[in-house]
Amino acid sequence: MSKRTKLGLALEEGLREALAWKRGELELKMRTIELMTPKRVKAIRKSVAKSPREFERRFGVPARTIEGWEQGKKVDVAAHVLLTVIEKEPEAVERALADT
């Protein structure tokens, strides 16, 4: 195939960029995501609620779900985001939920 498509050209450019970054020739924006460990989930919950039931009433996340996360069940990406927002701005989550 001799015709180069836009997709192919974009892939080539992306690969060139990745190689340049790997060689230290290019700096890319990066974000480090801290793991949501059971200990961190419990600390977040305790900072805003005395019990999983209270957390459920306040934020709508089932108490059994919180208990599972506190016992090591994997926290998915959406839950990670929600817990991080609750950790930093619990009132923002409550305001957002008040309209629903």
C-alpha positions in Angstrom: 0.0 0.0 0.0 1.6 3.3 -1.1 -1.0 5.8 0.1 -0.5 7.1 3.6 -3.6 7.9 5.5 -4.2 10.6 8.1 -4.5 7.9 10.8 -1.2 6.3 9.7 0.5 9.7 9.7 -0.9 10.5 13.2 0.3 7.2 14.5 3.8 7.8 13.1 3.9 11.3 14.7 2.8 9.8 18.0 5.5 7.2 17.9 8.1 9.8 17.1 6.9 11.8 20.0 7.1 8.8 22.3 10.6 8.1 21.2 11.7 11.7 21.7 10.2 11.6 25.2 12.0 8.3 26.0 15.4 9.8 24.8 14.8 12.9 27.0 14.4 15.2 24.0 10.8 16.1 24.8 9.0 16.8 28.1 5.4 15.7 28.3 2.8 16.7 30.9 2.3 13.9 33.3 0.1 13.3 36.3 0.8 10.9 39.1 -2.3 9.2 40.6 -2.0 8.1 44.2 -3.4 4.7 44.8 -6.8 4.4 46.6 -5.8 1.9 49.3 -8.2 0.4 51.8 -6.5 2.5 54.5 -7.0 5.7 52.5 -10.7 4.9 51.8 -11.2 4.4 55.5 -9.5 7.7 56.3 -11.6 9.6 53.8 -14.8 8.0 55.1 -13.8 8.7 58.7 -13.0 12.3 57.9 -16.5 13.0 56.7 -18.7 10.4 58.4 -18.7 8.3 61.6 -19.9 5.1 59.9 -20.4 3.7 56.4 -24.2 4.2 56.9 -23.7 7.9 57.5 -21.4 8.1 54.5 -24.2 6.4 52.5 -26.8 9.0 53.7 -24.5 11.9 52.9 -23.0 10.8 49.5 -25.3 8.1 48.2 -22.6 5.4 48.1 -24.0 2.1 49.6 -22.5 1.3 53.0 -21.7 -2.2 51.8 -19.6 -0.7 48.9 -17.6 1.5 51.3 -17.1 -1.5 53.6 -15.8 -3.6 50.6 -13.4 -0.9 49.6 -12.2 -0.6 53.2 -11.6 -4.3 53.2 -9.6 -4.3 50.0 -12.1 -4.6 47.2 -10.8 -2.8 44.1 -11.9 0.8 43.7 -12.7 1.5 40.0 -11.7 4.8 38.3 -15.1 6.6 38.8 -15.1 5.7 42.5 -11.5 6.8 42.8 -12.5 10.2 41.3 -15.5 10.5 43.6 -13.5 9.6 46.7 -10.8 12.1 45.8 -13.4 14.9 45.4 -15.0 13.9 48.7 -11.6 13.9 50.4 -10.9 17.5 49.1 -14.3 19.1 48.8 -17.1 17.0 50.4 -19.5 20.0 50.4 -19.2 20.2 46.6 -20.4 16.7 46.3 -23.3 17.4 48.7 -24.2 20.5 46.7 -24.1 18.6 43.4 -26.3 15.8 44.9 -28.8 18.2 46.5 -30.1 19.1 43.0 -30.9 15.5 42.1 
